[in-house]
Amino acid sequence: EVQLVESGGGLVKPGGSLRLSCAASGFTFSSYSMNWVRQAPGKGLEWVSSISSSSSYIYYADSVKGRFTISRDNAKNSLYLQMNSLRAEDTAVYYCARDEYYSSGWLYWGQGTLVTVSS
Amino acid sequence: QSVLTQPPSASGTPGQRVTISCSGSSSNIGSNYVYWYQQLPGTAPKLLIYRNNQRPSGVPDRFSGSKSGTSASLAISGLRSEDEADYYCAAWDDSLSGQVFGGGTKLTVL
């Protein structure tokens, strides 16, 4: 069974840092591109970042470029999001999602982890 | 302001057919696949439609997607109370080099 489990969320002050993790199981993690998507309270979905299976291709939303870093450790079946210089507007539930082959969408999602940026 | 434009709300009665529109541009919908996600309150999004009009296994054929030019739409026929949820369209944007989402449409089943 495919499972994605996010962790690392919490309360952090503006300007602070946080590292999110997404533990993958039930599939060959190293064969899939992965993504981070966030959702601010009461708001819609916002794509944050994507990384290819071998980390060769990495993309960021303009809103997080230069502050967030996506990475993965295929040996540990884990996806990460290092978030620096956090702002109040980064407050959201952060989801990781798996990119299916042949442009078949993001079928598997984690349950999300809440990041709250507040003083 | 989302790159893809959806109506904020839609509604219908049980058994009815409703459609949700998604408008974009040549750099996203016009040149890439469209995806639709359903999100029930307090849960992660669920993939409903991929590659414009394909349904993942397990998604009822009441849900269908279409695309024409720089617009797309999701149709739900035989509306049920359990269809009450938020619906999001998504596509890759070549200009932004990233995935873009619509602002979401809240579907109410009256």
Interface residues (C-beta under 8 A of the other chain):
Chain A: N35 V37 G44 L45 E46 W47 S50 Y59 Y60 A61 D62 Y95 A97 E100 S103 S104 G105 W106 L107 W109 G110 Q111 G112
Chain B: S2 Y33 Y35 Y37 Q39 A44 P45 K46 L47 I49 Y50 R51 Q54 P56 D86 Y88 A90 L96 S97 G98 Q99 V100 F101 G102 G103 G104
